[in-house]
Amino acid sequence: MKGLVYMLIVLLCFSKLEAQNNTLFQEGNTLYNEGKYAEAIDKYMAVLETGRHSSELYYNLGNAHYKLNNVAPSIYYFEKALLLKPEDDDIENNLSYANNMTIDAIDYVPEVGFSRLIKNVTNTFSFDNWAKMTVVLAFAYVILVLLYYFSYASAKKRIAFISSIVCLVSLCIALALAFNKYEIDKKDNPAIVFAQESQVKAEPNLRSEESFRLHEGTKVQVLDTVKNWKKIRLLDGKTGWISSEDIKILKEF
């Protein structure tokens, strides 16, 4: 009985919090439509501070910061919205507009050859989808093996045998791609530079030689962490160490 009462109290509190968040979100939208972008940001941030995360919330935050010409925050929130809702046209379009405000012009150096082909195939599906495909193929393989053993007609046995081999090969490929996708996602740790200008060092200390400089809004990949320094890589392959205070990790929610 006490457990049921506790559950009802939790549900009531959750419903009340959700109602408050919806009210704040709508108030933020109203302020945004009135051109009061800073006030709208305050409302959206109040929702965010309750632990609610959604692509719509991050998208609206990105739009409000874009209207105020806040380069890094607009890109940061558009990128977070895209993480929660990949391949959304509106988010991608607005992100491209925000990226046009950045100073750093970094040329992307694409992968070539067999590694590029494998990466493109791997990124066709998410890790979850590859895992689901693996389970389906494993189940199909078991069924085909059973059909092979319990079929009496030679033609059916031949078809079941060939199909099981094809299924087994497909299963191995899907499993390998699933693990590869897991490793790619694990290593993918993007961040946005928030400092107006940041020195990127050759080593993780202030006395080290400066390798290059980055400006707000630039997207980087975080490779390693040493105390209050992050090792980063740019799209053109350059690497260096930047102060942890100068960037914000995108996948931290």
C-alpha positions as CSV (number, residue, x, y, z in Angstrom):
1,M,0.0,0.0,0.0
2,K,2.8,2.4,0.9
3,G,4.5,1.6,-2.3
4,L,1.4,2.4,-4.3
5,V,1.0,5.7,-2.5
6,Y,4.7,6.6,-3.1
7,M,4.3,5.8,-6.8
8,L,1.2,8.0,-7.0
9,I,3.1,10.9,-5.4
10,V,6.0,10.4,-7.8
11,L,3.6,10.4,-10.8
12,L,1.8,13.6,-9.5
13,C,5.2,15.4,-9.0
14,F,6.3,14.3,-12.5
15,S,3.1,15.5,-14.0
16,K,3.3,18.8,-12.2
17,L,7.0,19.3,-13.4
18,E,6.1,18.4,-16.9
19,A,3.2,20.9,-16.9
20,Q,5.6,23.6,-15.6
21,N,8.1,22.8,-18.3
22,N,5.5,23.0,-21.0
23,T,4.4,26.3,-19.6
24,L,7.9,27.6,-19.6
25,F,8.6,26.3,-23.1
26,Q,5.5,28.0,-24.4
27,E,6.4,31.3,-22.6
28,G,9.8,31.1,-24.3
29,N,8.2,30.6,-27.7
30,T,6.0,33.6,-27.1
31,L,8.9,35.8,-26.1
32,Y,10.9,34.5,-29.1
33,N,8.1,35.5,-31.5
34,E,8.0,38.9,-29.8
35,G,11.7,39.4,-30.6
36,K,12.7,39.1,-26.9
37,Y,15.4,36.6,-27.6
38,A,17.4,36.9,-24.3
39,E,14.2,36.5,-22.2
40,A,13.3,33.5,-24.3
41,I,16.7,31.9,-23.6
42,D,16.1,32.3,-19.9
43,K,12.8,30.4,-20.2
44,Y,14.3,27.6,-22.3
45,M,17.3,27.4,-19.9
46,A,14.9,27.1,-16.9
47,V,13.4,24.0,-18.7
48,L,16.8,22.6,-19.4
49,E,17.8,23.0,-15.7
50,T,15.0,20.6,-14.7
51,G,16.8,17.8,-16.7
52,R,14.4,17.8,-19.7
53,H,16.2,17.4,-23.0
54,S,14.6,17.5,-26.4
55,S,15.6,18.4,-30.0
56,E,12.9,21.0,-30.0
57,L,14.2,22.7,-26.9
58,Y,17.8,22.7,-28.2
59,Y,16.6,23.9,-31.6
60,N,14.8,26.9,-30.1
61,L,17.8,27.7,-28.0
62,G,20.0,27.6,-31.1
63,N,17.6,29.9,-32.9
64,A,17.4,32.4,-30.1
65,H,21.2,32.6,-29.8
66,Y,21.6,32.9,-33.5
67,K,19.3,35.9,-33.5
68,L,21.6,37.5,-30.9
69,N,24.7,36.6,-33.0
70,N,26.0,34.4,-30.2
71,V,28.1,32.2,-32.5
72,A,29.3,29.4,-30.2
73,P,26.0,28.8,-28.3
74,S,23.9,28.8,-31.4
75,I,26.1,26.2,-33.1
76,Y,26.4,24.2,-29.8
77,Y,22.6,23.9,-29.4
78,F,21.9,23.2,-33.0
79,E,24.5,20.4,-32.8
80,K,22.9,19.0,-29.7
81,A,19.5,19.1,-31.4
82,L,20.9,17.2,-34.3
83,L,22.3,14.5,-32.0
84,L,18.8,13.9,-30.7
85,K,17.1,14.2,-34.1
86,P,19.7,13.2,-36.8
87,E,19.2,14.3,-40.5
88,D,16.5,16.8,-39.6
89,D,16.4,19.3,-42.5
90,D,15.4,22.4,-40.4
91,I,18.2,21.8,-37.9
92,E,20.8,21.1,-40.6
93,N,19.8,24.2,-42.5
94,N,20.0,26.5,-39.5
95,L,23.2,24.9,-38.3
96,S,24.8,25.7,-41.7
97,Y,23.7,29.4,-41.3
98,A,25.2,29.5,-37.8
99,N,28.5,27.9,-39.1
100,N,28.8,30.8,-41.6
101,M,29.4,33.1,-38.6
102,T,32.6,31.3,-37.6
103,I,36.0,32.7,-38.4
104,D,38.1,29.5,-38.7
105,A,38.2,28.1,-42.3
106,I,39.1,24.4,-41.9
107,D,39.2,22.2,-44.9
108,Y,37.9,18.7,-44.5
109,V,40.3,16.0,-45.5
110,P,38.2,12.9,-46.4
111,E,39.2,9.4,-45.9
112,V,40.1,7.5,-49.1
113,G,40.2,3.9,-50.3
114,F,39.0,0.8,-48.5
115,S,38.8,2.5,-45.1
116,R,36.4,5.1,-46.5
117,L,34.2,2.4,-48.0
118,I,34.0,0.4,-44.7
119,K,33.2,3.6,-42.8
120,N,30.5,4.6,-45.2
121,V,28.9,1.2,-45.0
122,T,29.2,1.1,-41.2
123,N,27.5,4.5,-40.9
124,T,24.5,3.4,-43.0
125,F,22.8,2.2,-39.8
126,S,23.0,3.0,-36.1
127,F,24.6,0.5,-33.7
128,D,21.1,-0.5,-32.5
129,N,19.9,-1.2,-36.0
130,W,23.0,-3.3,-36.8
131,A,22.5,-5.2,-33.5
132,K,18.8,-5.9,-34.4
133,M,19.8,-7.0,-37.9
134,T,22.4,-9.4,-36.3
135,V,19.7,-10.9,-34.0
136,V,17.3,-11.4,-37.0
137,L,20.0,-13.0,-39.1
138,A,20.9,-15.3,-36.2
139,F,17.3,-16.4,-35.8
140,A,17.0,-16.9,-39.5
141,Y,20.1,-19.0,-39.6
142,V,18.8,-21.3,-36.9
143,I,15.5,-21.8,-38.7
144,L,17.4,-22.6,-42.0
145,V,19.6,-25.1,-40.3
146,L,16.6,-26.8,-38.8
147,L,14.9,-26.9,-42.2
148,Y,18.0,-28.4,-43.6
149,Y,18.1,-31.2,-41.1
150,F,14.4,-32.0,-41.1
151,S,13.8,-31.7,-44.9
152,Y,13.6,-35.0,-46.8
153,A,13.6,-33.6,-50.4
154,S,17.1,-33.1,-51.7
155,A,16.0,-29.8,-53.5
156,K,14.7,-28.3,-50.2
157,K,17.9,-29.4,-48.4
158,R,20.0,-27.8,-51.0
159,I,18.1,-24.5,-50.9
160,A,18.1,-24.5,-47.1
161,F,21.9,-25.3,-47.0
162,I,22.8,-22.5,-49.5
163,S,20.5,-20.0,-47.7
164,S,21.9,-20.9,-44.3
165,I,25.5,-20.2,-45.6
166,V,24.4,-16.9,-47.1
167,C,22.7,-16.1,-43.8
168,L,25.7,-17.0,-41.8
169,V,28.0,-14.9,-43.9
170,S,25.6,-12.0,-43.6
171,L,25.4,-12.5,-39.9
172,C,29.2,-12.3,-39.6
173,I,29.3,-9.1,-41.7
174,A,26.5,-7.5,-39.7
175,L,28.1,-8.4,-36.4
176,A,31.5,-7.0,-37.5
177,L,29.8,-3.8,-38.7
178,A,27.9,-3.5,-35.4
179,F,31.2,-3.7,-33.4
180,N,32.8,-1.3,-35.9
181,K,29.9,1.2,-35.4
182,Y,30.2,0.8,-31.7
183,E,33.9,1.7,-31.8
184,I,33.2,4.7,-34.2
185,D,30.5,6.0,-31.8
186,K,32.8,5.5,-28.8
187,K,35.6,7.5,-30.3
188,D,33.3,10.2,-31.6
189,N,33.5,12.9,-28.9
190,P,32.7,16.3,-30.6
191,A,33.0,19.7,-28.8
192,I,32.5,23.3,-29.7
193,V,35.0,26.1,-28.9
194,F,33.4,28.7,-26.7
195,A,36.3,31.0,-26.1
196,Q,36.4,34.0,-28.4
197,E,40.0,33.0,-29.2
198,S,41.9,30.0,-27.8
199,Q,45.5,29.0,-28.1
200,V,46.1,25.4,-29.0
201,K,49.3,24.1,-27.6
202,A,51.7,21.3,-28.8
203,E,51.7,19.8,-25.3
204,P,49.2,20.0,-22.3
205,N,50.8,22.9,-20.4
206,L,51.0,26.7,-20.6
207,R,54.7,26.7,-21.3
208,S,54.3,24.6,-24.5
209,E,54.7,26.1,-27.9
210,E,51.5,27.3,-29.6
211,S,50.5,25.2,-32.5
212,F,47.6,27.3,-33.8
213,R,44.6,29.3,-32.6
214,L,40.9,28.6,-32.8
215,H,37.9,30.9,-32.5
216,E,34.4,30.5,-31.1
217,G,32.0,28.1,-32.8
218,T,34.7,25.8,-34.3
219,K,33.8,22.1,-34.0
220,V,36.6,19.8,-32.8
221,Q,37.0,16.1,-31.9
222,V,38.2,15.4,-28.3
223,L,40.8,12.6,-28.3
224,D,42.2,12.6,-24.8
225,T,42.2,14.4,-21.5
226,V,45.2,15.4,-19.2
227,K,44.1,17.3,-16.1
228,N,42.5,20.5,-17.4
229,W,43.6,20.0,-21.0
230,K,41.9,18.3,-23.9
231,K,43.7,16.9,-26.9
232,I,41.7,17.8,-30.0
233,R,41.7,17.0,-33.7
234,L,40.4,19.3,-36.5
235,L,38.7,18.2,-39.7
236,D,41.9,18.8,-41.6
237,G,43.8,16.4,-39.3
238,K,45.6,18.9,-37.2
239,T,45.9,18.0,-33.5
240,G,46.8,19.9,-30.3
241,W,46.0,20.6,-26.7
242,I,43.3,23.1,-25.6
243,S,42.2,24.3,-22.2
244,S,39.1,22.3,-21.0
245,E,37.5,25.7,-20.1
246,D,37.6,26.8,-23.7
247,I,35.3,24.1,-25.1
248,K,32.0,22.4,-24.4
249,I,31.5,18.7,-25.1
250,L,28.4,18.0,-27.2
251,K,27.5,14.6,-25.8
252,E,27.3,15.7,-22.2
253,F,23.6,16.1,-21.4
